[in-house]
């Protein structure tokens, strides 16, 4: 079986970030931890932020796949919220870094992609214009991302209740149960 070097680099970086935060990790320390050459790293990624972006895209796709199996929108959003709560330590480390602005943009983008795919796969297309849809997706993505950041600061989060509350704020075509 071929080695998935991108996954190895990503997993190693995530482990390192849990311990010391992103600001203290260099490409050199990452390649040493992965036991790979600098050339191997740069073959797969341009820099550490690209590793984080790739990792978030994979996590988003994984959450989306699990969400699409959910029976209700609340259960689908619970997947997203649970993932944030389970990874709160890592998310806090990312947000406490000098790259906070980039990290926030990545989170909002991932949340927007997640919501867009949920809507597309819901079987209930929204009857609004493209520009209104873009605005709505940005609004929801920023709002939900902000709520997830707040959840990461709390010790206890009622995932089901939060998902239910968010669903009440979304348009009815999204919040109706799948047929």
Protein Blocks (a to p, Z undefined) as FASTA:
>chain_A
ZZdfklmmmmmmmmmmmmnojklpcfklmmmmnopafklmmmmpmblmlmmmmmmmmmmm
mmmmmmmmpmbfklmmmmmmmmmmmmmmmmmmmmmpmklmmmmmmmmmmmmmmmmmmmmm
nopacfddfklmmmmmmmmmmmmmmmmmmmmmpmbdcfklmmmmmmmmpcfklmpccZZ
